[in-house]
Amino acid sequence: MSKQALLQPYTMGDLHLPNRIVMAPMTRSRAGNVARAPTEDLHVLYYTQRATAGLIITEGSQVSKQAVGYIHTPGIYSQEQVKGWGKVTKSVHDAGGRIFIQLWHVGRISHPDFHNGDLPVAPSAINPNAKSFTPEGFKDTVTPKEMTLEDIKMTIADFQKAAKNAVEAGFDGVEIHSSNGYLFHQFFNGTSNHRKDHYGGSIENRARLFFDTLEAIKQVIPQNRIGARFNPSLHNLYGMTLDKDTIPTFDYIIEKLSNDYDLAYIHLSEPFNDVSKVAFAEPHIAKRYRPKYKGTLMINGGFNEDSGNKIIADGYADLVSFAKLYISNPDLVGRFREHIPISKWDADTFYTLGKEGYTTYETIT
């Protein structure tokens, strides 16, 4: 049992992980307070219950008020939020765990209801034609405001300040959420970025905001404590579609990260849906990017105990992140070790307030 690939220790930069099982970032919408701050009775307990993971990556946490796009999601831009997260990190560390925070800006996947009637911002004024989960329920997204160069400068500063706040809150590192149709991904994609300046057009230009932000963040936290998440073959979610430059864009980003940076990891997602017949898609993300990336590669996407062990044993990934399995199995590491059946999750409580379906799942190992 102890020979499972997932259960082997791993050294990630200067951080020792006792196993290769990562708790993936998951929006859970439990910060039901005006400050959008984590709480002791919910967030502290939730993350501490899962501290046996090799690494915990928190839910996406907005870097500014402008970055908000969902109800009841915590931030990392105010002192009250820093204080709340500090209680989380202390408890996780006291339980022997390691924890990164995911830094988040949703861009155009927001709504004026979150911004006192002002438009959300994006690389270009293109409506994603999606739904935004507002305090008044789901509403149609709107055409966002195209970011000015001053807006971009302020956003980079927001990410830098959020990373600095994360250090103050005691996090072991940060993950830049550059995935799943949110702000950075909107800049990467030609269907959402029609800019004519040096943040649009060429592949290098569309990747520029990410690298400018990374440069700013590494001024306040070491590179080997920074991760980045990407979803190269995301298709038909939040208005994102693939084109001929999509995969070459991620090839460029990931090869540049491999050659020019020393990050904690890159966190890649296998396709969310079947893209085998989708033009320009890459159906096998880990297999494509393992040869291109010399650092730590974390993979996500519907893995279980067997498939997680296999992808590491086959050499395509160093770490595997699990999302829904961690919702209903706080002791996932122990269950894998002892081959104990997995408890099913209750999807009806994924985004509801309160402890039900959040801190109420049984730990049996």
N, C-alpha and C positions, 0 to 999 in steps of 0.2 A: 504493500500500500504506500509506503514511504517513498517508493521509487517513481511515483507519478511525477511527470514533468512539471505539472502545475504546483506541486508541493516542494519543489527544489528552491533553495534560497537564490537570491539574485542581487548583485551589486549594481545600483543605478547611480552613476556618478559617485558621490561620497555618501550615499544613503544605502544602508543595508536593508533589503526586503527579505523577510523570513520565508516568503512564498511568492509565486508569480500570479496570484489571483488578485485582481484589482476590482474595487467597487467603482463602477462607472458613474459619471455624473448623471443625475436624474432630477428633473423638475418635479417637486412634490407639493408646492403651493401651501406650505404650512406657516409662513410668516404673516399671520393674519393680524398685524398690528400696524399702526400709523407709521412707525419708524422703519418698517420692512426689515426688522432685525431678528436674528435667530433667538430662540427662547430656551430656557433651561429645561422646561418640562417636556419639550418636544425635540428640538434639534440636538441638544446635548445628548439626550438619551438615544435618539435614533442613530447617530453616528458612533457613539460609544458601543452600542450593541454590536456593531459591525467592525470593531477595531482589530479583529484577527486577520482582516484582509492584509495582503502584502502592502497595499496602498489604497487609501480612500481618496477619491476625487469628488469634491462636493458638487451639489447642484449648481447650475449656472447662477452667478451672482453679479447683478448689474453694477457697472463701474460708475454710473452717474444716474441722475433722475431721467435724463434724456434716453438712457439705454433701456429703460423699462418697457416691457411689452406684454407682460402677463400679470394676473392678479396674484397677490400674496407670495411673491418671490423675494428672497432676501437680497440685500445689496452689500457692497463693501466700500461705500463712499462716505459714510458718516461715522462719527465717533461712537454713536449708539450701536451701529452695526458692528464696528470693530470690537466693541466690548462684548457683544453677544457671541461673535465668532471666537473671541478669546476664551470664553467658557467652553466652547466646543473643542477647540484644539487642546486645551489643558486636560479635559476629561479623556479625550482620545489618547493623548500621550501618556497619561497616568495608567491607561489600560494597555499600554505597550504598542500603540498603533502609530501610523504615519499618515499625514493628511495634506493634500494639496487643495486649493480652491480654484474653481473654474471661473475665469473672468469673462464677462458676457456683455455684449451690446447687440440688441436684436435688429437694429436698423429699421428697415421698412416694415418688419413684422410687428407693428405696433398700431396705435390708434390715437387720434386726438384726445380721447377720453383720459389718457394717461398724462397728457401734456397741457392741461388747461386750455384745450382747444387748438393748440398749435399742432402743426403737422409733424409726424415722425420724419427722421432724416435717412438718407440713403445715398449711394453713389450717383444715382440718376433718378429723375422724376418718373418712375415706372411703377405702376400699381402691381403688386404680386398677385392680385385677385385671389386672396386667401381669406381666412377668418382670423380675427383677433379676439382673444379671450379677455374681455373687459369686465369691470365691476358690474356692468349691466348685462352680462352674458356675451355670447359670441356675436360679433359684428363684422361686417365686411371691411376689409382693409381699404385704405384710401391711397391716392397718389401722393407719395412722400415729397418732401422738399429735397432738392439736390444739394448735397453738402458743398459749401464754399470751402476755399482753402483754409479760412479761419476756423470753420467748423471741424475740419480734419485735424488741424493743429490742436484744437481744444480736446478732441476725442483721444488723440495720442497722449495728451497730458492727463486725461482722465484715467486711461489704462495705467500709466506710470504711477499715479497717485494711488490707484486701487492696489497695485502690486506692493507699494510701500505700506499701505494699510494692512495688507495680508501679512507682511513681515511683522508688523506691530501686533497683529492678532495671534501670532505664534504659528502660522502655517509653515509646513516644511517646504512648500513651493507653490507655484501657480501654474495653471493650464490656461492658455489663450484659446478661447472658443472661436475657432476660425472654420466652423463647420455648419452643416445642417441648415443652410439657407439664411444664416444671420449675417451681420454686417460685413465681416471680412470676406465671407463666401460671396456676398453680393458684389463686392469689388472684384473678386476673382473671375466671376462668370460674365461672359459677353452678352447674355440675354438680360442681365440686370445692370450692367455697367456700360453706358454709352458716352462716357466722358471723353472730352477732346484734349484734356490737359495731361500732365505727367502722372495722373492716377487712373488713366484710361487708355484704351487703344491696344498697345502691345502687351504681350504676356508679362514682361518685366514691369510695365507701368501698373497693370492691374494687381500685381503682387506687392506693389510698393508700400501700400498702407500697412500691410502685415509686417513687412520688414522694418519700416520706420517705427512701428509700435514695439516690435521686439527689441530694437536698438534702445528705445527709451526705457523699457522694462528692465533690461539687463544693466542699466545704470543703478538700479536700486535692489536688485536681487541677482545672485550669481546665475550664469547661464545654465549650470548643471542642476538648478532648482526650477527651471522653466520647462514646461511641456507645451505642446500645441496639438490641437485636434483638427482632423481633416476628413471630409467625406467626398472623395473624388467622383464617385459615380452616383451621387444624389440626383434623382430624376423625378419630376412631377410632384415636388413638395415645395410649398411656399413660393410657387411661381418659378422655380428653378428648372431649367432644361439643359440638356447637354448639347454642345456643338463641337466643331472640329478642333477647337482650341482648348476644350475643357481638360482632357487628360494631359496634353502637353503642358498646360499651366501648372498642374500638380506635379508633373515630372520636374519642371523647373524649380518649383518651390522646395520640393523634398530633396532634390540633388544639391541645391544651394545650402539648405540646412545641413546636409551631410558634410559638405565640403568646407563651409565657412563658419559653422557654429558647433557648440558642444552642449546641446540641450539635454535635459533629463530624459526626454523621450519624445517621439511623435506618436500620436494616438489616432489610428486609422479605423474607419468603419468599412466593413464589407457592405455591398449595396443593400439598401433597405427593402428593395423589391427585385423581382426578376428582371434583369436588364440584358439577358442573353440575346434578345432580338432588338435591343435599342441601339440605334446608330450612335457611334462615338463613345459608347460605354466601355468600361473595363470591368468584367464580371469577377475578377480574382485580384482583389486589392493587395492582400498580404504577399501573394506570389509575385506581383508586379514590383512592389516597392521594397521587398527585402533585399534584392541585389543592389538597389539604388541608394539604400540608407545604411550607413555603417554604424550608427548609434543604436540606442534602445528603441525597438519597435513594439508598440502595444497595439493589439488588434481587438476589435469589438464587432458584434453582429450575430446574435442568436446562438452563441456557443453554449455547450453544456460540458459536463465533466469529460466525456470521451473526446469530443471534437476539440475541446480546449487543450487537453493533453496531446492530442495528435498534432495540432498546428505548431506547438512548441517543439515536440519531438522531431517533426519534419524539418525544423529549422526556419520556418517562415515568420516566426514571431518570438519575442522574448517574454512578453507578458500578455495576458488575456484579461479584458475587462468584461464584467458581467453586470447587467442592469436589472431586469425584472427578477432574475433569480435572487438578487440581493434584497429586493423589496420584501419577499416572504420568507427568506432564509438568512437571518442575521448571522448565523453560524455556518455560512456556506463552506468555509475552509474545513471545518470539522466534519461536515456532512460528506464532502468529497473524500476526506481522509478515511472515513469509516464506511463509505459507500451507503450512506443513509438516504432513503428516499427524500426527494425534494418536495417541499410544501408548495401548494399552488397559491398564487396571488389573487387578490380581489381587485379587478380593474376598476370597479365602481368607486374605490377609495383612493385611487392614485393621486387625485388633485383636490380632495376635500380637506376642510379644516379639521383639526382635532387629532386625537391619538389613534382612532380606529383605522386599521390598515396601514399604520405608520410605525408605531412602537408596540403594537399588540401581537406581532407574530412570535411564535414560540422558539426559544433557543433550547436545543436538546443535547448539544455536545459540549 
